[in-house]
Amino acid sequence: MSAYRIGPIRETAHRILIEMHIAEGNTACAVKRCKEYQLLLRRELEVEPSPLMTRPVQHLTSA
């Protein structure tokens, strides 16, 4: 979490955390973190996360 605190907008820190959640089977946490990051970027910078960021959770949210 140190990388997250240093750069709260930095995508790499969020992506690693999401990948850790997925590896541990915490899919709800992974999806939640991704959505929170997406909202942060929209609010602060008016941009979307990269496909590299959203790709790991795409299969978790499609039904």
mmCIF file of the N, C-alpha and C atoms, coordinates in Angstrom:
data_MODEL
# 
_entry.id   MODEL 
# 
loop_
_atom_site.group_PDB 
_atom_site.id 
_atom_site.type_symbol 
_atom_site.label_atom_id 
_atom_site.label_alt_id 
_atom_site.label_comp_id 
_atom_site.label_asym_id 
_atom_site.label_entity_id 
_atom_site.label_seq_id 
_atom_site.pdbx_PDB_ins_code 
_atom_site.Cartn_x 
_atom_site.Cartn_y 
_atom_site.Cartn_z 
_atom_site.occupancy 
_atom_site.B_iso_or_equiv 
_atom_site.pdbx_formal_charge 
_atom_site.auth_seq_id 
_atom_site.auth_comp_id 
_atom_site.auth_asym_id 
_atom_site.auth_atom_id 
_atom_site.pdbx_PDB_model_num 
ATOM 1   N N  . MET A 1 1  ? 0.808   -1.199  0.000   1.00 0.00 ? 1  MET A N  1 
ATOM 2   C CA . MET A 1 1  ? 0.000   0.000   0.000   1.00 0.00 ? 1  MET A CA 1 
ATOM 3   C C  . MET A 1 1  ? 0.854   1.267   0.000   1.00 0.00 ? 1  MET A C  1 
ATOM 4   N N  . SER A 1 2  ? 2.136   1.172   0.251   1.00 0.00 ? 2  SER A N  1 
ATOM 5   C CA . SER A 1 2  ? 2.990   2.358   0.272   1.00 0.00 ? 2  SER A CA 1 
ATOM 6   C C  . SER A 1 2  ? 2.996   3.053   -1.081  1.00 0.00 ? 2  SER A C  1 
ATOM 7   N N  . ALA A 1 3  ? 3.058   2.289   -2.157  1.00 0.00 ? 3  ALA A N  1 
ATOM 8   C CA . ALA A 1 3  ? 3.052   2.890   -3.489  1.00 0.00 ? 3  ALA A CA 1 
ATOM 9   C C  . ALA A 1 3  ? 1.750   3.630   -3.742  1.00 0.00 ? 3  ALA A C  1 
ATOM 10  N N  . TYR A 1 4  ? 0.667   3.091   -3.231  1.00 0.00 ? 4  TYR A N  1 
ATOM 11  C CA . TYR A 1 4  ? -0.637  3.737   -3.377  1.00 0.00 ? 4  TYR A CA 1 
ATOM 12  C C  . TYR A 1 4  ? -0.656  5.079   -2.651  1.00 0.00 ? 4  TYR A C  1 
ATOM 13  N N  . ARG A 1 5  ? -0.108  5.118   -1.445  1.00 0.00 ? 5  ARG A N  1 
ATOM 14  C CA . ARG A 1 5  ? -0.098  6.369   -0.670  1.00 0.00 ? 5  ARG A CA 1 
ATOM 15  C C  . ARG A 1 5  ? 0.792   7.428   -1.305  1.00 0.00 ? 5  ARG A C  1 
ATOM 16  N N  . ILE A 1 6  ? 1.892   7.006   -1.901  1.00 0.00 ? 6  ILE A N  1 
ATOM 17  C CA . ILE A 1 6  ? 2.813   7.946   -2.528  1.00 0.00 ? 6  ILE A CA 1 
ATOM 18  C C  . ILE A 1 6  ? 2.192   8.565   -3.772  1.00 0.00 ? 6  ILE A C  1 
ATOM 19  N N  . GLY A 1 7  ? 1.557   7.751   -4.583  1.00 0.00 ? 7  GLY A N  1 
ATOM 20  C CA . GLY A 1 7  ? 0.956   8.232   -5.827  1.00 0.00 ? 7  GLY A CA 1 
ATOM 21  C C  . GLY A 1 7  ? -0.444  7.679   -5.993  1.00 0.00 ? 7  GLY A C  1 
ATOM 22  N N  . PRO A 1 8  ? -1.442  8.296   -5.358  1.00 0.00 ? 8  PRO A N  1 
ATOM 23  C CA . PRO A 1 8  ? -2.792  7.727   -5.381  1.00 0.00 ? 8  PRO A CA 1 
ATOM 24  C C  . PRO A 1 8  ? -3.423  7.634   -6.765  1.00 0.00 ? 8  PRO A C  1 
ATOM 25  N N  . ILE A 1 9  ? -2.874  8.331   -7.738  1.00 0.00 ? 9  ILE A N  1 
ATOM 26  C CA . ILE A 1 9  ? -3.414  8.253   -9.095  1.00 0.00 ? 9  ILE A CA 1 
ATOM 27  C C  . ILE A 1 9  ? -2.595  7.290   -9.951  1.00 0.00 ? 9  ILE A C  1 
ATOM 28  N N  . ARG A 1 10 ? -1.454  6.898   -9.485  1.00 0.00 ? 10 ARG A N  1 
ATOM 29  C CA . ARG A 1 10 ? -0.567  6.010   -10.252 1.00 0.00 ? 10 ARG A CA 1 
ATOM 30  C C  . ARG A 1 10 ? -1.237  4.654   -10.494 1.00 0.00 ? 10 ARG A C  1 
ATOM 31  N N  . GLU A 1 11 ? -1.383  4.321   -11.743 1.00 0.00 ? 11 GLU A N  1 
ATOM 32  C CA . GLU A 1 11 ? -2.118  3.120   -12.139 1.00 0.00 ? 11 GLU A CA 1 
ATOM 33  C C  . GLU A 1 11 ? -1.446  1.831   -11.690 1.00 0.00 ? 11 GLU A C  1 
ATOM 34  N N  . THR A 1 12 ? -0.147  1.772   -11.732 1.00 0.00 ? 12 THR A N  1 
ATOM 35  C CA . THR A 1 12 ? 0.572   0.543   -11.403 1.00 0.00 ? 12 THR A CA 1 
ATOM 36  C C  . THR A 1 12 ? 0.236   0.041   -10.007 1.00 0.00 ? 12 THR A C  1 
ATOM 37  N N  . ALA A 1 13 ? 0.213   0.925   -9.037  1.00 0.00 ? 13 ALA A N  1 
ATOM 38  C CA . ALA A 1 13 ? -0.079  0.519   -7.668  1.00 0.00 ? 13 ALA A CA 1 
ATOM 39  C C  . ALA A 1 13 ? -1.486  -0.075  -7.552  1.00 0.00 ? 13 ALA A C  1 
ATOM 40  N N  . HIS A 1 14 ? -2.438  0.537   -8.205  1.00 0.00 ? 14 HIS A N  1 
ATOM 41  C CA . HIS A 1 14 ? -3.817  0.032   -8.167  1.00 0.00 ? 14 HIS A CA 1 
ATOM 42  C C  . HIS A 1 14 ? -3.921  -1.310  -8.884  1.00 0.00 ? 14 HIS A C  1 
ATOM 43  N N  . ARG A 1 15 ? -3.236  -1.420  -10.025 1.00 0.00 ? 15 ARG A N  1 
ATOM 44  C CA . ARG A 1 15 ? -3.298  -2.664  -10.797 1.00 0.00 ? 15 ARG A CA 1 
ATOM 45  C C  . ARG A 1 15 ? -2.704  -3.831  -10.017 1.00 0.00 ? 15 ARG A C  1 
ATOM 46  N N  . ILE A 1 16 ? -1.597  -3.600  -9.329  1.00 0.00 ? 16 ILE A N  1 
ATOM 47  C CA . ILE A 1 16 ? -0.983  -4.668  -8.532  1.00 0.00 ? 16 ILE A CA 1 
ATOM 48  C C  . ILE A 1 16 ? -1.924  -5.108  -7.423  1.00 0.00 ? 16 ILE A C  1 
ATOM 49  N N  . LEU A 1 17 ? -2.560  -4.156  -6.779  1.00 0.00 ? 17 LEU A N  1 
ATOM 50  C CA . LEU A 1 17 ? -3.507  -4.491  -5.726  1.00 0.00 ? 17 LEU A CA 1 
ATOM 51  C C  . LEU A 1 17 ? -4.680  -5.298  -6.275  1.00 0.00 ? 17 LEU A C  1 
ATOM 52  N N  . ILE A 1 18 ? -5.184  -4.911  -7.423  1.00 0.00 ? 18 ILE A N  1 
ATOM 53  C CA . ILE A 1 18 ? -6.282  -5.642  -8.059  1.00 0.00 ? 18 ILE A CA 1 
ATOM 54  C C  . ILE A 1 18 ? -5.835  -7.060  -8.400  1.00 0.00 ? 18 ILE A C  1 
ATOM 55  N N  . GLU A 1 19 ? -4.645  -7.200  -8.958  1.00 0.00 ? 19 GLU A N  1 
ATOM 56  C CA . GLU A 1 19 ? -4.136  -8.529  -9.314  1.00 0.00 ? 19 GLU A CA 1 
ATOM 57  C C  . GLU A 1 19 ? -3.949  -9.399  -8.074  1.00 0.00 ? 19 GLU A C  1 
ATOM 58  N N  . MET A 1 20 ? -3.550  -8.785  -6.964  1.00 0.00 ? 20 MET A N  1 
ATOM 59  C CA . MET A 1 20 ? -3.416  -9.535  -5.715  1.00 0.00 ? 20 MET A CA 1 
ATOM 60  C C  . MET A 1 20 ? -4.785  -10.028 -5.229  1.00 0.00 ? 20 MET A C  1 
ATOM 61  N N  . HIS A 1 21 ? -5.784  -9.180  -5.306  1.00 0.00 ? 21 HIS A N  1 
ATOM 62  C CA . HIS A 1 21 ? -7.138  -9.586  -4.915  1.00 0.00 ? 21 HIS A CA 1 
ATOM 63  C C  . HIS A 1 21 ? -7.608  -10.771 -5.761  1.00 0.00 ? 21 HIS A C  1 
ATOM 64  N N  . ILE A 1 22 ? -7.384  -10.685 -7.059  1.00 0.00 ? 22 ILE A N  1 
ATOM 65  C CA . ILE A 1 22 ? -7.807  -11.764 -7.958  1.00 0.00 ? 22 ILE A CA 1 
ATOM 66  C C  . ILE A 1 22 ? -7.063  -13.052 -7.619  1.00 0.00 ? 22 ILE A C  1 
ATOM 67  N N  . ALA A 1 23 ? -5.766  -12.968 -7.402  1.00 0.00 ? 23 ALA A N  1 
ATOM 68  C CA . ALA A 1 23 ? -4.959  -14.157 -7.088  1.00 0.00 ? 23 ALA A CA 1 
ATOM 69  C C  . ALA A 1 23 ? -5.429  -14.828 -5.804  1.00 0.00 ? 23 ALA A C  1 
ATOM 70  N N  . GLU A 1 24 ? -5.930  -14.041 -4.878  1.00 0.00 ? 24 GLU A N  1 
ATOM 71  C CA . GLU A 1 24 ? -6.413  -14.592 -3.610  1.00 0.00 ? 24 GLU A CA 1 
ATOM 72  C C  . GLU A 1 24 ? -7.884  -14.984 -3.657  1.00 0.00 ? 24 GLU A C  1 
ATOM 73  N N  . GLY A 1 25 ? -8.515  -14.797 -4.811  1.00 0.00 ? 25 GLY A N  1 
ATOM 74  C CA . GLY A 1 25 ? -9.916  -15.165 -4.958  1.00 0.00 ? 25 GLY A CA 1 
ATOM 75  C C  . GLY A 1 25 ? -10.895 -14.124 -4.451  1.00 0.00 ? 25 GLY A C  1 
ATOM 76  N N  . ASN A 1 26 ? -10.413 -12.935 -4.167  1.00 0.00 ? 26 ASN A N  1 
ATOM 77  C CA . ASN A 1 26 ? -11.273 -11.855 -3.679  1.00 0.00 ? 26 ASN A CA 1 
ATOM 78  C C  . ASN A 1 26 ? -11.792 -11.031 -4.853  1.00 0.00 ? 26 ASN A C  1 
ATOM 79  N N  . THR A 1 27 ? -12.662 -11.634 -5.646  1.00 0.00 ? 27 THR A N  1 
ATOM 80  C CA . THR A 1 27 ? -13.117 -10.973 -6.865  1.00 0.00 ? 27 THR A CA 1 
ATOM 81  C C  . THR A 1 27 ? -13.919 -9.707  -6.588  1.00 0.00 ? 27 THR A C  1 
ATOM 82  N N  . ALA A 1 28 ? -14.744 -9.723  -5.555  1.00 0.00 ? 28 ALA A N  1 
ATOM 83  C CA . ALA A 1 28 ? -15.535 -8.531  -5.243  1.00 0.00 ? 28 ALA A CA 1 
ATOM 84  C C  . ALA A 1 28 ? -14.609 -7.363  -4.895  1.00 0.00 ? 28 ALA A C  1 
ATOM 85  N N  . CYS A 1 29 ? -13.559 -7.626  -4.151  1.00 0.00 ? 29 CYS A N  1 
ATOM 86  C CA . CYS A 1 29 ? -12.601 -6.574  -3.789  1.00 0.00 ? 29 CYS A CA 1 
ATOM 87  C C  . CYS A 1 29 ? -11.878 -6.056  -5.029  1.00 0.00 ? 29 CYS A C  1 
ATOM 88  N N  . ALA A 1 30 ? -11.539 -6.949  -5.934  1.00 0.00 ? 30 ALA A N  1 
ATOM 89  C CA . ALA A 1 30 ? -10.847 -6.548  -7.164  1.00 0.00 ? 30 ALA A CA 1 
ATOM 90  C C  . ALA A 1 30 ? -11.723 -5.636  -8.005  1.00 0.00 ? 30 ALA A C  1 
ATOM 91  N N  . VAL A 1 31 ? -12.972 -6.020  -8.186  1.00 0.00 ? 31 VAL A N  1 
ATOM 92  C CA . VAL A 1 31 ? -13.901 -5.215  -8.987  1.00 0.00 ? 31 VAL A CA 1 
ATOM 93  C C  . VAL A 1 31 ? -14.147 -3.871  -8.305  1.00 0.00 ? 31 VAL A C  1 
ATOM 94  N N  . LYS A 1 32 ? -14.337 -3.884  -7.012  1.00 0.00 ? 32 LYS A N  1 
ATOM 95  C CA . LYS A 1 32 ? -14.575 -2.642  -6.262  1.00 0.00 ? 32 LYS A CA 1 
ATOM 96  C C  . LYS A 1 32 ? -13.396 -1.691  -6.402  1.00 0.00 ? 32 LYS A C  1 
ATOM 97  N N  . ARG A 1 33 ? -12.180 -2.197  -6.231  1.00 0.00 ? 33 ARG A N  1 
ATOM 98  C CA . ARG A 1 33 ? -10.985 -1.353  -6.347  1.00 0.00 ? 33 ARG A CA 1 
ATOM 99  C C  . ARG A 1 33 ? -10.874 -0.766  -7.745  1.00 0.00 ? 33 ARG A C  1 
ATOM 100 N N  . CYS A 1 34 ? -11.165 -1.554  -8.767  1.00 0.00 ? 34 CYS A N  1 
ATOM 101 C CA . CYS A 1 34 ? -11.088 -1.071  -10.142 1.00 0.00 ? 34 CYS A CA 1 
ATOM 102 C C  . CYS A 1 34 ? -12.108 0.047   -10.377 1.00 0.00 ? 34 CYS A C  1 
ATOM 103 N N  . LYS A 1 35 ? -13.320 -0.150  -9.904  1.00 0.00 ? 35 LYS A N  1 
ATOM 104 C CA . LYS A 1 35 ? -14.362 0.872   -10.076 1.00 0.00 ? 35 LYS A CA 1 
ATOM 105 C C  . LYS A 1 35 ? -14.018 2.147   -9.302  1.00 0.00 ? 35 LYS A C  1 
ATOM 106 N N  . GLU A 1 36 ? -13.479 1.995   -8.103  1.00 0.00 ? 36 GLU A N  1 
ATOM 107 C CA . GLU A 1 36 ? -13.082 3.168   -7.322  1.00 0.00 ? 36 GLU A CA 1 
ATOM 108 C C  . GLU A 1 36 ? -11.983 3.949   -8.028  1.00 0.00 ? 36 GLU A C  1 
ATOM 109 N N  . TYR A 1 37 ? -11.042 3.227   -8.622  1.00 0.00 ? 37 TYR A N  1 
ATOM 110 C CA . TYR A 1 37 ? -9.964  3.887   -9.353  1.00 0.00 ? 37 TYR A CA 1 
ATOM 111 C C  . TYR A 1 37 ? -10.510 4.612   -10.578 1.00 0.00 ? 37 TYR A C  1 
ATOM 112 N N  . GLN A 1 38 ? -11.421 3.966   -11.276 1.00 0.00 ? 38 GLN A N  1 
ATOM 113 C CA . GLN A 1 38 ? -12.040 4.584   -12.451 1.00 0.00 ? 38 GLN A CA 1 
ATOM 114 C C  . GLN A 1 38 ? -12.750 5.891   -12.062 1.00 0.00 ? 38 GLN A C  1 
ATOM 115 N N  . LEU A 1 39 ? -13.491 5.872   -10.969 1.00 0.00 ? 39 LEU A N  1 
ATOM 116 C CA . LEU A 1 39 ? -14.175 7.080   -10.505 1.00 0.00 ? 39 LEU A CA 1 
ATOM 117 C C  . LEU A 1 39 ? -13.183 8.170   -10.108 1.00 0.00 ? 39 LEU A C  1 
ATOM 118 N N  . LEU A 1 40 ? -12.092 7.780   -9.463  1.00 0.00 ? 40 LEU A N  1 
ATOM 119 C CA . LEU A 1 40 ? -11.053 8.734   -9.080  1.00 0.00 ? 40 LEU A CA 1 
ATOM 120 C C  . LEU A 1 40 ? -10.481 9.437   -10.306 1.00 0.00 ? 40 LEU A C  1 
ATOM 121 N N  . LEU A 1 41 ? -10.149 8.660   -11.330 1.00 0.00 ? 41 LEU A N  1 
ATOM 122 C CA . LEU A 1 41 ? -9.590  9.256   -12.544 1.00 0.00 ? 41 LEU A CA 1 
ATOM 123 C C  . LEU A 1 41 ? -10.585 10.178  -13.235 1.00 0.00 ? 41 LEU A C  1 
ATOM 124 N N  . ARG A 1 42 ? -11.829 9.760   -13.284 1.00 0.00 ? 42 ARG A N  1 
ATOM 125 C CA . ARG A 1 42 ? -12.853 10.615  -13.901 1.00 0.00 ? 42 ARG A CA 1 
ATOM 126 C C  . ARG A 1 42 ? -13.005 11.925  -13.141 1.00 0.00 ? 42 ARG A C  1 
ATOM 127 N N  . ARG A 1 43 ? -13.046 11.838  -11.837 1.00 0.00 ? 43 ARG A N  1 
ATOM 128 C CA . ARG A 1 43 ? -13.242 13.020  -10.993 1.00 0.00 ? 43 ARG A CA 1 
ATOM 129 C C  . ARG A 1 43 ? -12.032 13.957  -11.038 1.00 0.00 ? 43 ARG A C  1 
ATOM 130 N N  . GLU A 1 44 ? -10.833 13.409  -10.901 1.00 0.00 ? 44 GLU A N  1 
ATOM 131 C CA . GLU A 1 44 ? -9.632  14.230  -10.794 1.00 0.00 ? 44 GLU A CA 1 
ATOM 132 C C  . GLU A 1 44 ? -9.053  14.677  -12.130 1.00 0.00 ? 44 GLU A C  1 
ATOM 133 N N  . LEU A 1 45 ? -9.115  13.806  -13.141 1.00 0.00 ? 45 LEU A N  1 
ATOM 134 C CA . LEU A 1 45 ? -8.429  14.088  -14.397 1.00 0.00 ? 45 LEU A CA 1 
ATOM 135 C C  . LEU A 1 45 ? -9.313  14.036  -15.638 1.00 0.00 ? 45 LEU A C  1 
ATOM 136 N N  . GLU A 1 46 ? -10.549 13.579  -15.465 1.00 0.00 ? 46 GLU A N  1 
ATOM 137 C CA . GLU A 1 46 ? -11.478 13.417  -16.587 1.00 0.00 ? 46 GLU A CA 1 
ATOM 138 C C  . GLU A 1 46 ? -10.913 12.497  -17.671 1.00 0.00 ? 46 GLU A C  1 
ATOM 139 N N  . VAL A 1 47 ? -10.317 11.395  -17.229 1.00 0.00 ? 47 VAL A N  1 
ATOM 140 C CA . VAL A 1 47 ? -9.792  10.371  -18.139 1.00 0.00 ? 47 VAL A CA 1 
ATOM 141 C C  . VAL A 1 47 ? -10.251 8.998   -17.666 1.00 0.00 ? 47 VAL A C  1 
ATOM 142 N N  . GLU A 1 48 ? -10.081 8.017   -18.521 1.00 0.00 ? 48 GLU A N  1 
ATOM 143 C CA . GLU A 1 48 ? -10.410 6.630   -18.209 1.00 0.00 ? 48 GLU A CA 1 
ATOM 144 C C  . GLU A 1 48 ? -9.122  5.854   -17.948 1.00 0.00 ? 48 GLU A C  1 
ATOM 145 N N  . PRO A 1 49 ? -9.201  4.794   -17.146 1.00 0.00 ? 49 PRO A N  1 
ATOM 146 C CA . PRO A 1 49 ? -8.021  3.951   -16.955 1.00 0.00 ? 49 PRO A CA 1 
ATOM 147 C C  . PRO A 1 49 ? -7.662  3.236   -18.257 1.00 0.00 ? 49 PRO A C  1 
ATOM 148 N N  . SER A 1 50 ? -6.433  2.811   -18.364 1.00 0.00 ? 50 SER A N  1 
ATOM 149 C CA . SER A 1 50 ? -5.972  2.119   -19.568 1.00 0.00 ? 50 SER A CA 1 
ATOM 150 C C  . SER A 1 50 ? -6.600  0.728   -19.647 1.00 0.00 ? 50 SER A C  1 
ATOM 151 N N  . PRO A 1 51 ? -6.618  0.149   -20.844 1.00 0.00 ? 51 PRO A N  1 
ATOM 152 C CA . PRO A 1 51 ? -7.114  -1.224  -20.989 1.00 0.00 ? 51 PRO A CA 1 
ATOM 153 C C  . PRO A 1 51 ? -6.311  -2.218  -20.142 1.00 0.00 ? 51 PRO A C  1 
ATOM 154 N N  . LEU A 1 52 ? -5.034  -1.956  -19.957 1.00 0.00 ? 52 LEU A N  1 
ATOM 155 C CA . LEU A 1 52 ? -4.207  -2.818  -19.115 1.00 0.00 ? 52 LEU A CA 1 
ATOM 156 C C  . LEU A 1 52 ? -4.751  -2.854  -17.689 1.00 0.00 ? 52 LEU A C  1 
ATOM 157 N N  . MET A 1 53 ? -5.333  -1.769  -17.251 1.00 0.00 ? 53 MET A N  1 
ATOM 158 C CA . MET A 1 53 ? -5.895  -1.681  -15.906 1.00 0.00 ? 53 MET A CA 1 
ATOM 159 C C  . MET A 1 53 ? -7.223  -2.427  -15.792 1.00 0.00 ? 53 MET A C  1 
ATOM 160 N N  . THR A 1 54 ? -8.064  -2.281  -16.770 1.00 0.00 ? 54 THR A N  1 
ATOM 161 C CA . THR A 1 54 ? -9.412  -2.850  -16.688 1.00 0.00 ? 54 THR A CA 1 
ATOM 162 C C  . THR A 1 54 ? -9.498  -4.303  -17.153 1.00 0.00 ? 54 THR A C  1 
ATOM 163 N N  . ARG A 1 55 ? -8.547  -4.737  -17.939 1.00 0.00 ? 55 ARG A N  1 
ATOM 164 C CA . ARG A 1 55 ? -8.591  -6.093  -18.497 1.00 0.00 ? 55 ARG A CA 1 
ATOM 165 C C  . ARG A 1 55 ? -8.701  -7.194  -17.438 1.00 0.00 ? 55 ARG A C  1 
ATOM 166 N N  . PRO A 1 56 ? -7.948  -7.131  -16.327 1.00 0.00 ? 56 PRO A N  1 
ATOM 167 C CA . PRO A 1 56 ? -8.023  -8.221  -15.352 1.00 0.00 ? 56 PRO A CA 1 
ATOM 168 C C  . PRO A 1 56 ? -9.411  -8.432  -14.727 1.00 0.00 ? 56 PRO A C  1 
ATOM 169 N N  . VAL A 1 57 ? -10.241 -7.399  -14.668 1.00 0.00 ? 57 VAL A N  1 
ATOM 170 C CA . VAL A 1 57 ? -11.562 -7.566  -14.048 1.00 0.00 ? 57 VAL A CA 1 
ATOM 171 C C  . VAL A 1 57 ? -12.684 -7.712  -15.054 1.00 0.00 ? 57 VAL A C  1 
ATOM 172 N N  . GLN A 1 58 ? -12.403 -7.580  -16.343 1.00 0.00 ? 58 GLN A N  1 
ATOM 173 C CA . GLN A 1 58 ? -13.464 -7.686  -17.357 1.00 0.00 ? 58 GLN A CA 1 
ATOM 174 C C  . GLN A 1 58 ? -14.190 -9.020  -17.277 1.00 0.00 ? 58 GLN A C  1 
ATOM 175 N N  . HIS A 1 59 ? -13.464 -10.104 -17.151 1.00 0.00 ? 59 HIS A N  1 
ATOM 176 C CA . HIS A 1 59 ? -14.102 -11.417 -17.109 1.00 0.00 ? 59 HIS A CA 1 
ATOM 177 C C  . HIS A 1 59 ? -14.861 -11.641 -15.798 1.00 0.00 ? 59 HIS A C  1 
ATOM 178 N N  . LEU A 1 60 ? -14.562 -10.840 -14.792 1.00 0.00 ? 60 LEU A N  1 
ATOM 179 C CA . LEU A 1 60 ? -15.247 -10.988 -13.501 1.00 0.00 ? 60 LEU A CA 1 
ATOM 180 C C  . LEU A 1 60 ? -16.596 -10.290 -13.497 1.00 0.00 ? 60 LEU A C  1 
ATOM 181 N N  . THR A 1 61 ? -16.766 -9.279  -14.365 1.00 0.00 ? 61 THR A N  1 
ATOM 182 C CA . THR A 1 61 ? -17.995 -8.508  -14.356 1.00 0.00 ? 61 THR A CA 1 
ATOM 183 C C  . THR A 1 61 ? -18.940 -8.866  -15.486 1.00 0.00 ? 61 THR A C  1 
ATOM 184 N N  . SER A 1 62 ? -18.476 -9.631  -16.469 1.00 0.00 ? 62 SER A N  1 
ATOM 185 C CA . SER A 1 62 ? -19.365 -10.002 -17.569 1.00 0.00 ? 62 SER A CA 1 
ATOM 186 C C  . SER A 1 62 ? -20.159 -11.247 -17.190 1.00 0.00 ? 62 SER A C  1 
ATOM 187 N N  . ALA A 1 63 ? -21.442 -11.133 -17.386 1.00 0.00 ? 63 ALA A N  1 
ATOM 188 C CA . ALA A 1 63 ? -22.310 -12.275 -17.037 1.00 0.00 ? 63 ALA A CA 1 
ATOM 189 C C  . ALA A 1 63 ? -23.120 -12.712 -18.220 1.00 0.00 ? 63 ALA A C  1 
# 
